[in-house]
Amino acid sequence: MDTSPSRPVRTYPHGVPCWVDTEQPDVDAALAFYGALFGWEFEDRLPPGAGERYVVASLGGQDVAAVATGRGEPGWITYVAVDDVDASARGVPDLGGEVLDGPTTVGPPGRMATVRDPQGATFRLWEPGARLGAQRVNEPGTWNFSVLRTPDVARALHFYGPLLGWEVSPDLGAGMARVEGYGDHLARTVNPEIDANQAGAPPGFRDVVAGVLEEPGPARHTVTFAVADRDAAASAAERAGAVVLSSVDTGWTREAEVRDPQGAVLTLSQFTPPEGF
């Protein structure tokens, strides 16, 4: 991870999604696909002979995501930063969720627990050690956003509110969860121009950390990656063996949902703000 003075270290307060990785049965095939799609470089972080692999992807020398050995259904997993993973995990059953694995120390990088919320969406709690989280985000080739898609937003917030501090405000419109104080944290650390950059945004937008959308079907966390050109990226993904599942244009983005060659689903998003924003 590049932590030179010209690139301030990005940190994540409690309740803020901080990292994503994908578990795949064929790690080398996944590296070939995502390297071609996003221009990532890779470094194995587990020693040879470990029996599995954890390969961190970087862009311009900064960590952006990872590819891991997986034995189940391939997919992308979102990690949410917490101050104390043991304390947070202990609170999960009282809120109707389930701790599927951990808390576990994964060496110097940190401690984690795999959690399933009351409606079945799986994610991980992450207490950082050496791995603070993604160091390059919200630009082409990097992770942009994670979205909780749930059949019952109110029920979801009864879980994510007490556990992670997520709030949904009608002033922000549908689909955005905030953690109070996150914008202040960004202003102090990596984005001192946040208010100038978000001039005209609704109150509370600077604190937005994730999406929360009410949708039918099983609850799940999905991941979105920024791209410079949605159509070009979708075509590149197809040439590399992916399937384009859907495309949509919104007032702010042009998006394509794709399934990678081993079955993990992700969204490619081109930022297209209204004229004058």
C-alpha positions in Angstrom: 0.0 0.0 0.0 1.4 3.4 -1.0 1.3 5.8 2.0 3.5 8.5 0.6 2.9 12.1 1.9 1.3 13.0 -1.4 -1.4 10.4 -0.9 -3.0 10.7 2.5 -4.0 7.5 4.3 -7.7 6.8 4.0 -9.3 5.6 7.2 -12.9 4.5 8.0 -14.9 5.3 11.1 -17.2 2.8 12.8 -20.1 1.9 10.5 -18.5 2.9 7.2 -18.0 0.2 4.5 -14.3 0.0 4.0 -13.2 -2.9 1.8 -14.5 -5.4 -0.7 -13.2 -8.7 -1.9 -14.4 -11.6 -4.1 -14.2 -15.3 -3.4 -13.6 -17.3 -6.5 -12.8 -21.0 -7.2 -10.2 -20.2 -9.8 -8.2 -17.3 -8.5 -5.9 -17.0 -11.5 -8.9 -16.8 -13.9 -10.4 -14.0 -11.7 -7.1 -12.1 -11.7 -7.0 -12.3 -15.5 -10.6 -11.0 -15.8 -10.3 -8.1 -13.3 -6.9 -7.1 -14.4 -8.1 -6.8 -18.0 -11.3 -5.0 -16.9 -9.9 -2.5 -14.4 -6.2 -2.4 -15.0 -5.4 -3.8 -11.5 -2.1 -5.1 -10.4 -1.9 -8.0 -7.9 0.1 -9.2 -5.0 -0.3 -12.5 -3.1 -0.5 -11.8 0.6 -0.5 -15.4 1.9 2.7 -17.5 1.9 3.1 -20.3 -0.7 1.7 -23.6 0.7 -1.0 -21.9 2.7 -3.7 -23.9 0.9 -5.6 -20.9 -0.2 -4.8 -17.4 -1.6 -5.6 -13.8 -0.8 -4.5 -11.5 -3.6 -4.7 -7.8 -3.0 -5.4 -5.7 -6.1 -3.9 -2.2 -6.5 -4.2 0.7 -8.9 -1.4 3.2 -9.0 0.2 1.5 -6.0 -2.8 1.9 -3.8 -4.9 -1.0 -2.5 -8.4 -1.2 -4.0 -9.9 -4.7 -3.5 -8.9 -8.4 -3.3 -9.5 -11.8 -4.8 -9.6 -14.8 -2.5 -9.9 -18.5 -2.8 -13.6 -19.5 -2.5 -15.3 -22.8 -2.2 -18.9 -21.7 -2.3 -20.8 -19.6 -4.7 -18.6 -16.8 -6.2 -19.5 -13.3 -5.1 -18.4 -9.9 -3.9 -18.4 -9.3 -0.1 -18.5 -5.9 1.6 -16.6 -5.2 4.8 -17.8 -2.6 7.3 -15.4 -0.9 9.7 -16.1 -1.3 13.4 -14.2 0.0 16.5 -14.3 -3.4 18.3 -15.3 -6.5 16.3 -15.9 -8.6 19.4 -18.3 -6.1 20.9 -20.1 -5.6 17.6 -20.4 -9.3 17.0 -21.8 -9.9 20.5 -24.6 -7.4 19.6 -25.6 -9.1 16.4 -27.9 -11.9 17.8 -29.8 -9.4 20.0 -30.7 -7.5 16.9 -32.0 -10.6 15.1 -28.9 -11.4 13.0 -26.4 -14.3 13.1 -22.6 -14.5 13.4 -21.6 -17.0 10.8 -17.9 -17.0 11.5 -15.5 -15.4 13.9 -14.5 -13.0 15.3 -11.1 -14.1 13.9 -7.7 -12.5 13.7 -6.4 -12.7 10.2 -2.8 -11.8 11.1 -1.5 -8.2 11.0 -4.3 -7.0 8.6 -7.0 -7.1 11.3 -9.9 -9.0 12.9 -13.2 -9.9 11.2 -16.5 -11.6 11.7 -18.9 -12.8 9.0 -22.5 -11.7 9.8 -25.9 -12.4 8.3 -28.6 -9.8 8.9 -32.2 -10.7 9.9 -33.3 -10.8 6.3 -30.4 -12.9 5.0 -27.8 -10.4 3.7 -24.3 -11.4 4.4 -21.4 -9.0 5.1 -18.3 -8.8 7.3 -17.4 -6.6 10.2 -13.8 -5.4 10.1 -11.6 -4.1 12.9 -8.5 -2.8 11.1 -5.0 -3.6 11.9 -2.4 -3.0 9.1 -5.2 -3.1 6.4 -7.2 0.1 7.0 -9.4 -0.4 4.0 -9.5 0.6 0.3 -7.0 3.4 -0.3 -8.3 4.5 -3.7 -12.0 4.8 -4.3 -14.7 6.6 -6.4 -12.7 6.9 -9.6 -12.5 4.6 -12.7 -11.3 1.2 -11.9 -12.1 1.4 -8.1 -14.8 0.5 -5.7 -17.5 3.2 -5.7 -20.3 2.1 -3.4 -22.0 -0.9 -1.7 -25.8 -1.2 -1.7 -28.0 -3.2 0.7 -31.0 -4.5 -1.3 -33.7 -5.6 1.0 -37.4 -6.3 0.9 -38.0 -4.3 4.1 -36.0 -1.2 4.7 -37.6 -0.4 8.0 -36.7 -3.8 9.4 -33.2 -3.6 8.0 -32.6 -0.3 9.8 -33.7 -1.9 13.1 -30.5 -4.0 12.6 -28.0 -1.7 10.9 -29.0 1.4 12.9 -28.0 0.1 16.4 -25.2 -2.0 15.1 -23.5 0.4 12.7 -25.1 3.8 13.2 -26.8 3.9 9.8 -29.6 6.4 9.3 -31.9 7.1 6.4 -33.2 10.6 6.0 -36.2 11.6 3.7 -34.2 14.8 2.8 -31.6 12.6 1.1 -34.1 10.8 -1.1 -34.4 7.1 -1.4 -31.5 4.7 -1.2 -28.9 6.5 0.9 -27.7 5.6 4.4 -25.5 8.0 6.4 -23.3 7.8 9.4 -23.3 11.0 11.4 -19.9 12.7 11.3 -18.5 10.9 8.3 -18.3 14.1 6.3 -16.3 15.8 9.0 -13.9 12.8 9.1 -13.4 13.1 5.3 -12.8 16.8 5.6 -10.1 16.3 8.3 -8.3 13.5 6.4 -8.6 12.9 2.6 -11.1 15.4 1.3 -10.7 18.9 2.7 -12.7 20.3 -0.2 -15.7 18.1 0.4 -18.2 20.9 0.9 -17.0 22.8 -2.2 -17.2 19.6 -4.2 -20.7 18.9 -3.0 -22.1 22.4 -3.3 -25.8 22.1 -3.9 -26.1 18.6 -2.4 -28.9 18.0 0.1 -28.1 18.3 3.9 -26.5 15.1 5.2 -25.1 14.0 1.8 -21.5 14.4 3.0 -22.3 11.7 5.6 -23.6 9.1 3.1 -21.8 5.7 3.4 -23.9 3.1 1.6 -27.1 2.5 -0.4 -30.2 1.0 1.1 -32.9 0.1 -1.5 -36.2 -1.7 -1.0 -36.4 -4.4 -3.6 -38.2 -7.8 -3.7 -36.2 -11.0 -3.5 -33.5 -12.1 -1.1 -31.7 -9.4 0.8 -28.1 -8.9 -0.3 -25.2 -6.5 -0.4 -24.1 -5.6 -3.9 -21.0 -3.7 -5.0 -20.5 -1.0 -7.6 -17.3 -0.1 -9.4 -16.7 3.3 -11.1 -15.8 3.3 -14.8 -15.0 6.1 -17.2 -17.4 4.7 -19.9 -20.2 2.3 -19.0 -20.7 1.0 -22.5 -16.9 0.5 -23.2 -16.5 -1.2 -19.8 -19.5 -3.5 -20.4 -18.1 -4.5 -23.8 -14.7 -5.2 -22.3 -16.3 -7.3 -19.6 -18.2 -9.3 -22.3 -15.0 -9.9 -24.3 -13.3 -11.2 -21.2 -16.1 -13.7 -20.6 -18.7 -11.9 -18.5 -22.5 -11.6 -19.1 -24.2 -8.2 -19.1 -27.4 -8.7 -17.1 -28.9 -5.3 -17.4 -28.2 -1.6 -18.1 -29.9 1.5 -16.8 -29.5 5.3 -17.1 -30.3 7.5 -14.1 -30.1 11.2 -13.6 -26.6 10.8 -12.2 -25.2 7.6 -13.6 -25.1 5.1 -16.5 -24.9 1.6 -15.0 -24.5 -2.0 -16.2 -24.9 -5.1 -14.0 -22.6 -7.8 -15.1 -21.9 -11.4 -14.0 -18.2 -12.3 -14.2 -17.0 -15.5 -15.8 -17.2 -17.5 -12.5 -20.6 -16.1 -11.5 -19.9 -13.1 -9.2 -22.2 -10.1 -9.9 -21.1 -6.5 -9.8 -22.3 -3.1 -11.1 -20.2 -0.9 -13.4 -21.2 2.8 -13.0 -20.3 5.9 -15.0 -20.9 9.2 -13.2 -23.0 11.5 -15.4 -24.1 14.4 -13.2 -26.7 16.9 -14.4 -25.4 19.8 -16.4 -24.2 22.6 -14.1 -23.6 20.3 -11.0 
